[in-house]
Amino acid sequence: MMVGEADAGWVDATQSTAAALEAAGAQVTVDILNEQGHVLIVNQDELMAWIEGL
């Protein structure tokens, strides 16, 4: 899961969702992106590396 640090409501929701998924036995990765808001601006190569690394 990926969320911008300046998107406070979604940061909290993402962390809650991650906790619920982990409690259900899922492996969860949460990355909070510095200096990002609700609309994430991510380099396409970095995004693909992130996806492939999961």
N, C-alpha and C positions, 0 to 999 in steps of 0.2 A: 504494500500500500504506500502511496506517495501523497504528501500533502504539503502545502506551503505554510511556513511558520507564522505568517501574518494573517492566516485564515483561522482565527481562534476557535470558532464554532466547529469547524471541520477537523481541527487538530484534536479537540476533545472527543468528537464523534469517532474519529479514526482510531484513537487509542482505546476507546470503549469497545469498538468493533473488534479490534485486534485481541483484546483481552477475552472477549466472548468466543472468538474463533479458537484461541489457544486453549481455553477451558474445554472446548469440544474436541480437542486433539489435533487441530490444524497447526501447521508450521506457518508462522506469520512473520513477514518483514515489514517494518514501518520505517520509512525514510521521511524525515521532516526537512524540507528544503529551505535553506537560509534565504532571507530576502525575497521570498515568493509569497504571493497572495493566493486568491482562489483560482485564478487562471495561471497554470504552471507554464513557464517558458523553459523548456529543456532541450538541449542539443540532441538531435536525432541519434547520433552515434552513442552518446551517453545513455539515452533512453533504451536503445536496443541492447546495450551491454547490461543495463540494469535488468531488463526483462529476461535476457538469456542467462543471467546469473542466478535467477530464482530457482 
